[in-house]
């Protein structure tokens, strides 16, 4: 039910993303906007964030906030007090709809019982905990600062604090990872019975230590070529799993999680019924979202923009939006397709017609048929979605929908 | 300008082995004669193509006129024609020589005579030019001018004891060169009042002036308004402008008379009307007979050129037409490939020529090209007695119809210091060379003579030669004739479909090796598809090598950073862009560069 404003107009919906660009130690695979920082910088950052929130609130007074997500970095490196300040100002300055999903990312060893309790009391009702792996060796290679025990301590503390909606992040295709060790990770996570699991496959990104170590190996593998050297040789680092091993991990994820009552609703996301991440769906279904904090991306009424990615600029109170791009119909159609197809249920033909005033067939008939013939897309009850095989090569399929 | 006194004109060119300093000497001559101040000088004035400056070579003959005030107090007009040094461009050299009365031979004081020194001197002597030597680079620590003088006298048989010893780079000894141009190169002859007889030695298309004819006036006079006639093509037009060549610009003048070198424009729109080598005469008062033209050069190397974007086919056709005007040694005719669509089969003088044309098309005409493997002309004798000249491997008749085949053989002369004789002989052996003999030039150098199949040297022979002699070997060749050889057509099948643009002719003994390398190379070039792609090499339907491009298993973008959709879209766009640059053959998308990869099969080989 949409809220009616005092003047009788329907309030528009808005989700909010808040970026906390700090962590204890940068992970070896991470190319996100995040770095360790001293307490003073973090404080100043939160001060500025509050200032940005206040400024922006005037512009978005006519909106009703339907989800909030604190991401990073590691948002939990902030003190409970600072996090509280953020939440307080959110509630004071924005129309937060009752009972909406408010998530914070949390990393083990950065949030004790006290902090988690404070989170819960501040209004956060969903946690996303970064585990990545239960294997101590794999965690070490990733450059994580915790082990599995630290993670389960955080998880249990979260439950104790009252959180009944928890996501756990796990990763496959890690250096040195075996099918058995990955299976072990999944089983340990399942034993804790979180409501939601994000299972990502490692991407080697430029500008990370992993890229220096594994960039070549990754490129070879993606080209389907053998590694030039045997495991353990020449390279002091452990090797990436073979393509076959990676495949097994990938297939195992879906099977194992399905058996335990988690359904896959997005390429990398699994949830118990009713626990799909609302905020994530906002991205894929092209709803409005406002990004606050450095580098944060926004999408408001058909326009995309983002904040400065430079911390010093931001700390000087410069919140100018960069790369403003007003989407034209063609951009919107493309996004509708390549974002919508990330969802397992796919895109709705009727919804396309409603949004753009033309049948999907008229724009994408050829691409759809081509992908159907290759067994990558299927039509079902007025929807178009990726097949099993299509999910594997989703980039290939999605690139077909660029006009 | 008053009538020019013929005795005060010198038409000459500079010939040399590549890198012996020909273009630098030309620069100095232009500078010293005051056409440009040294501040205006840009290195290699005459090499005005970007490509020439970048590679430090001369591709096109260039002409420039300067005025020199000699020590005798008289002013002389110098028409200097710079010529290319590489063996591929002998044809250009030959054209320019016909416009000259003499030639300066530049020899490197350290390296002495090289293969192309000889080739170019002989070309000049063939054209009855008076040649005098200049010893360059005397500033080098390793310079041995005395030895080089002796070498010139012994090997070439022209007098060298009074050759100017110069350093073109440092501007040393240039005066002496200028004086010798006057004393050793004859003034032109010819009667300005005779019927017009002018030799077209080059031409150029200018979008404002139309075709610009570069010519040497042999007899008679031409001026604005003269109605001229091309004797071979019969085209007739009224002269709009005559002039001579400043440095990089055309300077109009009143008339060009016997002995002079200059240009004519006559609003000629059709580039085909002005054949290089043709004689221009006065339509009203024609000369009796045309001048002896050039011997038609035959292309030695052929390849297919295709526009990367099929819609650019007409652009490619126009570009080739214009380039041919400027480079008459370029031949082309339309052809169609199943894999590449509409394009042209083009003939070149050699592989460097091919590369240069390809680069010029890409730079000067802004075209994106796909080039197929270069090949030579094979003679195919069919069982029915017919003979066909094969330039495109796809046109090879069914083996059952072939009696035998012949391939072109060149006589090659390789000059090399004695320590590398062994490794160079080995190289020639590997390339199916037939050893003919060896001559010692002096104590430390030898001239090796080989007959080599042309198809063995068009790929990377020159590079191999350089790497096996640490850069010291030099090489020259000329077509000798055709010899019977056991040749086969090697076909490449991608996903079981024959790709016509990848077929080539190879000696039966090398088929397996070449096929294997092709498959390996293509395996690296072809991206993974959703399905497995076999790559096979076949001779006469029999598979001789195979590689497989494995199926793409995964192509997923896992995380999306805080709703940063723009970044994701960029990734997808990159992927789509990549697909565009592919050629669709059956179900397989082949990157355009794969078609060229066959050029570099011998990568990494010593």
Boltz contact constraints between the chains, C-beta under 6 A:
constraints:
  - contact:
      token1: [A, 17]
      token2: [B, 562]
      max_distance: 6.0
  - contact:
      token1: [A, 32]
      token2: [B, 561]
      max_distance: 6.0
  - contact:
      token1: [A, 71]
      token2: [B, 562]
      max_distance: 6.0
  - contact:
      token1: [A, 200]
      token2: [B, 558]
      max_distance: 6.0
  - contact:
      token1: [A, 200]
      token2: [B, 559]
      max_distance: 6.0
  - contact:
      token1: [A, 201]
      token2: [B, 558]
      max_distance: 6.0
  - contact:
      token1: [A, 203]
      token2: [B, 558]
      max_distance: 6.0
  - contact:
      token1: [A, 224]
      token2: [B, 528]
      max_distance: 6.0
  - contact:
      token1: [A, 224]
      token2: [B, 550]
      max_distance: 6.0
  - contact:
      token1: [A, 243]
      token2: [B, 553]
      max_distance: 6.0
  - contact:
      token1: [A, 268]
      token2: [B, 558]
      max_distance: 6.0
  - contact:
      token1: [A, 283]
      token2: [B, 563]
      max_distance: 6.0
  - contact:
      token1: [A, 289]
      token2: [B, 563]
      max_distance: 6.0
  - contact:
      token1: [A, 297]
      token2: [B, 562]
      max_distance: 6.0
  - contact:
      token1: [A, 297]
      token2: [B, 563]
      max_distance: 6.0
  - contact:
      token1: [A, 297]
      token2: [B, 564]
      max_distance: 6.0
  - contact:
      token1: [A, 304]
      token2: [B, 566]
      max_distance: 6.0
  - contact:
      token1: [A, 392]
      token2: [B, 554]
      max_distance: 6.0
  - contact:
      token1: [A, 393]
      token2: [B, 555]
      max_distance: 6.0
  - contact:
      token1: [A, 394]
      token2: [B, 556]
      max_distance: 6.0
  - contact:
      token1: [A, 395]
      token2: [B, 555]
      max_distance: 6.0
  - contact:
      token1: [A, 395]
      token2: [B, 557]
      max_distance: 6.0
  - contact:
      token1: [A, 396]
      token2: [B, 555]
      max_distance: 6.0
  - contact:
      token1: [A, 398]
      token2: [B, 572]
      max_distance: 6.0
  - contact:
      token1: [A, 399]
      token2: [B, 572]
      max_distance: 6.0
  - contact:
      token1: [A, 399]
      token2: [B, 575]
      max_distance: 6.0
  - contact:
      token1: [A, 399]
      token2: [B, 576]
      max_distance: 6.0
  - contact:
      token1: [A, 402]
      token2: [B, 572]
      max_distance: 6.0
  - contact:
      token1: [A, 402]
      token2: [B, 576]
      max_distance: 6.0
